Each structure stands twice: as C-alpha cells, then as structure tokens.
Amino acid sequence: MHCPRCGQQQASNEIKFCSRCGFQLHLVAELLNNNGHLPILDEITAKSPGLLTRRNGVVFSIFWFMFFVLLLTPFFGIMDADDFAGITAILGVFGGLMILIGSLILLKPHRSVETLKAALPVSVPAPGLYGNPEERGALPPQREEPATTYAPPQAGGWRAPDTGEFARPGSVTESTTKLLRKDEENNS
C-alpha cells in the first residue's frame, strides 16, 4: 500500500501511520477492506434513529413512574377510590421498572452526530495527491553531490581523516626529524 498523501510505499498494510509524513493509514486500510466504504459514515449520514432509542425509553419510564405514582395515585386517594390508587401505584412502580429494563436491554443506544464524528479519527486533509513537500510537511528531497566535485581533505586540516585504514601512517624518520629540529631551535 502507498500513502495517498506522499506516495511512500509502506512495509505492511497494518501500519497505522505513514513513516514519511505521518498520515493516518488505518482509515485507508479500512476503506480498502470495505470496497471504498466506511461503515461508521452510515450511522452519521443516516436519518434520525426514530423514537425507539435507549435514551427515549429511559425518559419514558421516568415519566411513566412520575405520572402514575406522583400524579394519579394521590388523585385517586383524594377521590376516595382506594382500589384505583393501589392499582395506579403498582402500575407506576412496576410498569416504569419494566419499561426501564426493557429499554436498556432491547433498544439501541442513541448516538448523536457529534459523538459519531468524535469516534472518527482526526486527520489533516491532504492538499492534493503527492502535493508540494512544504505544504504537506514532508522531509526535503535528498541532495546528491556528484563524485566529480569531491576533493580529498587537505592534510592537517580539520577534515583530515584519522581512522586507521584510511589514514596514511606517518613516516618514522619524518617525526624524528621534526623532533630534532625543535631541539636544535630550543638550544640555539
């Protein structure tokens, strides 16, 4: 797989980020696995999930409880209909509890568009396929210096090689001659 932003060939299809520009490749892999389709986008672009969501079920169970227990039970108690007051209290408590448990188990969770968009990984949009290196934040192109412009460093210079096999060993007589000259200059 190649990075769609910089064109770098990746070592594996399981890599999550491009090794050159840092582009998030797990979305590209998911697109390739699903024939150019992201399943999470279906949930984002889908119409309203309707009234039968988990959140709406919980809210309805709370209103059910409040209506039957806190409103109808005292009303029938005031009207001296004790049988209806007991029935509405039982309906309010147990009916609300059954609606609550049923909505938590059977209904799908309500997912807003904001939470679905937050579930998508954030990626910086590419300026264009294989765009300008300065715009995409890639490394500058590799510089090559032709061999004809190369000149060996001068002996004694700061770039003189000092590795074993590349440096020419100095002459024994040359170093002793230098030492003798220094001694002669110091004595005179």
Disulfide bonds with the S-S distance in Angstrom:
none
